[in-house]
Amino acid sequence: MENPKYTIALIISDWHHKDTNGIGVDYEYFVNKRRYSSTINLDLKKNEKYLLIFDSLHPKSNALLDAYKIDQLFNLPVKGWSFNELPIKVDTTKIENVVLGN
């Protein structure tokens, strides 16, 4: 991702085997007041929240960071956080591995 920003994604479904969205759980997130959603093949629980990285120029391009479950409330910026603005500590190597699919 050339222009990374961060926000919080909400798991909005239980794990499903097959339907039009795919296999796994569905999640949603908001950037500039627009809703985006996707499916990830992980066994996560409905209503859990996770950190998400997205491309600020193409917000549909994203990666859910399941190593960073969010249990507290944060004031989300409409356009997302830059890395330096993140309210939690993260490991850049972990993030890079998820984004690169390692």
C-alpha positions in Angstrom: 0.0 0.0 0.0 1.4 3.3 -1.1 -0.7 5.6 1.2 -1.5 3.6 4.4 -4.0 4.8 6.9 -5.6 2.9 9.8 -9.1 2.6 11.2 -11.2 0.0 13.1 -13.2 -2.8 11.4 -16.2 -4.4 12.9 -17.0 -8.1 12.3 -20.6 -8.1 11.1 -21.3 -11.8 10.6 -20.7 -15.2 12.0 -18.4 -17.5 10.2 -20.2 -18.7 7.0 -19.2 -21.6 4.8 -20.3 -20.5 1.4 -22.5 -17.7 0.0 -22.1 -14.8 -2.4 -19.5 -13.2 -0.1 -17.2 -16.1 0.2 -15.9 -18.2 3.1 -15.1 -16.7 6.5 -16.5 -13.7 8.3 -17.7 -10.3 6.9 -16.4 -7.0 8.3 -17.1 -3.4 7.7 -15.3 -0.1 8.2 -15.9 3.6 7.3 -13.6 6.1 5.6 -14.8 9.6 4.8 -18.3 8.6 6.0 -18.5 5.9 3.3 -19.0 2.2 4.3 -16.7 -0.5 3.0 -17.1 -4.2 3.6 -15.2 -7.4 2.8 -14.9 -11.0 3.8 -11.8 -12.6 5.5 -11.2 -16.3 5.9 -10.5 -16.2 9.7 -12.6 -17.6 12.6 -13.4 -14.3 14.3 -16.5 -13.5 16.4 -19.4 -11.2 15.3 -19.2 -7.7 16.9 -15.4 -8.0 17.6 -13.3 -5.0 16.4 -9.9 -5.1 14.8 -7.4 -2.6 13.5 -7.5 -2.3 9.7 -4.9 -0.8 7.3 -6.2 0.7 4.1 -4.9 2.7 1.1 -6.1 6.3 1.7 -6.4 6.9 -2.1 -8.2 3.5 -2.7 -9.9 2.7 0.7 -11.4 -0.5 -0.7 -7.8 -1.9 -0.7 -7.4 -3.1 2.9 -6.0 -5.7 5.2 -7.6 -6.7 8.5 -5.0 -6.9 11.3 -6.4 -9.7 13.4 -3.4 -9.5 15.7 -4.8 -6.2 17.0 -8.1 -6.8 18.6 -9.7 -3.5 19.8 -11.4 -3.7 23.1 -11.5 0.0 24.0 -13.3 3.0 22.5 -11.5 5.4 20.3 -12.5 8.6 18.6 -12.0 7.6 15.0 -10.8 10.2 12.5 -13.1 10.4 9.5 -10.1 9.9 7.2 -8.3 7.4 9.4 -5.1 7.5 11.5 -1.6 7.8 10.1 0.9 5.4 11.6 2.2 8.1 14.0 -1.4 8.9 15.2 -2.3 5.3 16.1 -3.7 5.2 19.7 -2.1 1.7 20.3 1.4 0.3 19.8 1.8 -1.9 16.7 4.6 -4.0 15.3 5.4 -2.8 11.8 6.9 -6.2 10.8 3.6 -7.9 11.7 1.7 -5.3 9.7 4.0 -5.7 6.7 3.6 -9.5 6.8 -0.2 -9.2 6.7 -0.2 -6.6 3.9 2.3 -8.7 1.8 0.5 -11.9 2.6 3.3 -13.6 4.4 
